[in-house]
Amino acid sequence: MPLGNPSREKEGLVPKPEEILRNAKEHGFGPRSLELLRRALMVESLGAMAFSLYDAPPIISRAGNGALVYDVDGKEYIDMMAGFAVHNAGHHRPEVLEAIIEQFKRIVQYSEMLSEERIKLSEKLVEITPGDYPKKVFYGVTGTDANEIAMKLVRYYTGRTVIMTQWGDYHGRTMGASALTHSFSTWAQTYPVPPAGSAVVRFPFPYCYRCPFGLEYPDCGMACLNYVDYMLSARYYGLSDPGKGLTNVAAMIIEPYQSAAGYIIPPDEYLPELFKIAREHDVLFVVDEIQTGWARTGRMWAIQHYGNLEPDLFLIAKSIANGLPFSAVVGRSEIMDSWGPGAFSTTFAGYMLGVAAALKTIEIFEKERLAERAEKMGNYFYKGLKDLQSIHPIVGDVQAKGLYIGIEFVSNRESKKPATKETKWMSMRLVELGMLVKKAGYFGNRFALSPPLTITREQIDRALELFDKVFSEAEEKFIIRN
Ligand SMILES: Cc1ncc(COP(=O)(O)O)c(C=O)c1O
C-alpha cells in the first residue's frame, strides 16, 4: 500500500501492469515486444507518455524510408506521428548523420559557448523566421525550455506579470510551462501539484466544432475574439485600466493551432485579429510553433498562412535538428538584449552537435521544398479523409493544413457525443494492423496525424485503407449509425 496517496479517484488514472500486458497480447504483440514490455513494466514509471498514448505501447526499434518504422519483432508500421512531429524531414537522412559524425569527431558540446557554426545557425534562424526587423536568438534544448525562456523574458522586459494563453494550449510540463499548458487532463494528472507561474489567464480557443460559446461559425461574429478584447478592455476584469493606460499583461503566449489538443485549426481571421488585439493593448505576441513549424502545415511556419504577422518572440524546437533535442527562441533584438549575461542557462543549450544537425536539416527543408510537398501530399490525404467522412458516421470532423491533420470522432453526429472509448480502441486496433497514430483531443476523441513530410502517396493510400477498415469495425463494434 503506497504511503501518502489516499485519493481513490486517482486510481482510475493509473493502468495496471497486468492490463497493459493483456492488451499487448490481445493486439498481437510479437514475442520480443512482449518480453521487453514485461521488463519495462518492472522498471519504467507508468507516468511515461507511452502509457498514455496506447493501452500497450509498441516497442519501436528502427525507421525505414518515407513514413515507415519497425518494432523489435520486425513488424512494420506506417508512422503517422514522426516521433511527435520531430522527423518532418524523414527519419533517415544520411546527410544529417554525416554532419553529426563530422561534428562529433571535432567536439560535441562546450556548455553554451559560442562556435562558428552556431553563429551561422543564428544568422540563418533570424533570416527564415517571421518578422522583418532586427532579431536575435536564445537557445534551449527542449520546446519546454523555449517556453520557460519566453515566460521569464516577457515578464522581465515589460515589468508586468500576467501572461495570457488559450484554453487547451500545450507548452510543456515543467513547473513554469505547466501554467500555460491546459490541454485535456494535464492538470488533473498531477493535481494537487500547482504550476509555478500562477499569473496566467486563459481565453477560449476557437474550437469551432465545439464552440465554447455554443455558437456556429461564421454567424458567431468571432465571439471568442470579442471576449479577448473584453478581457483586456473591461476595467473590472482586473487585467488593465485602459483609461489610465495601464495593463498588467506582459504577453500572449499562444499556439497558432492547438496540437496536443488534437490538431485543431482556427478560422482564417482568428490569428490576424488576435495579433491586432495584442498590438492594440500593447501586449507582446509570442507564438509557439514548436509543433506547427518546419514545413508541417504547407508553409515553413503556420502563421505564414495569414500574411505578415510579426511575433515579438517565436518559439521553435522538435523538427529543427531532425531528431536531436534542440530549441530556440527567436525574437526582437530589443527584447532579447534586455536581460544580462547568464539570465537563463541550461548546460546543453545550443550544443555543437545539435547545431550541426540543425544546419543540415534546414538545408534539406529548403533544398527539397518540403513545405510545398507537405501542402501537396496534405491535400491528397485530406481529400481521402473527407471521402471517408462521407461514408463513416464515426468521423465528425476533419481539419487539415498540409500534413497537419486532425480527425474528430463522435458516437453520434447530431449530438456530437465524443467517441472517446471508440478512439482509444481504434488507436490500438491500428497498432495491431500496423499504423501508429497519436490519440489526442479535449475529450481524447481525435487523431492528430503528423507523418514525416517524406511520406509517399502509396503510404497515404495504405493509411486510408486502414482507416476505412478500422472506422467500419468501430462502427460495428460500438453500434454507430448515421
Ligand atoms: C506546441 C508545443 N509547445 C511546447 C512543447 C514542449 O516541447 P518539449 O516536449 O520538447 O519540451 C510541445 C511538445 O509537444 C508542443 O507541442
The ligand as a Gaussian input file, in Angstrom:
#p B3LYP/6-31G(d) Opt

LIG

0 1
 C        3.290000      23.436000     -29.065000
 C        4.268000      22.799000     -28.128000
 N        4.971000      23.563000     -27.295000
 C        5.855000      23.034000     -26.441000
 C        6.084000      21.682000     -26.377000
 C        7.060000      21.112000     -25.407000
 O        8.191000      20.662000     -26.099000
 P        9.143000      19.539000     -25.450000
 O        8.319000      18.328000     -25.266000
 O       10.258000      19.392000     -26.451000
 O        9.637000      20.099000     -24.175000
 C        5.366000      20.840000     -27.220000
 C        5.538000      19.375000     -27.153000
 O        4.808000      18.585000     -27.663000
 C        4.431000      21.406000     -28.124000
 O        3.706000      20.654000     -28.944000

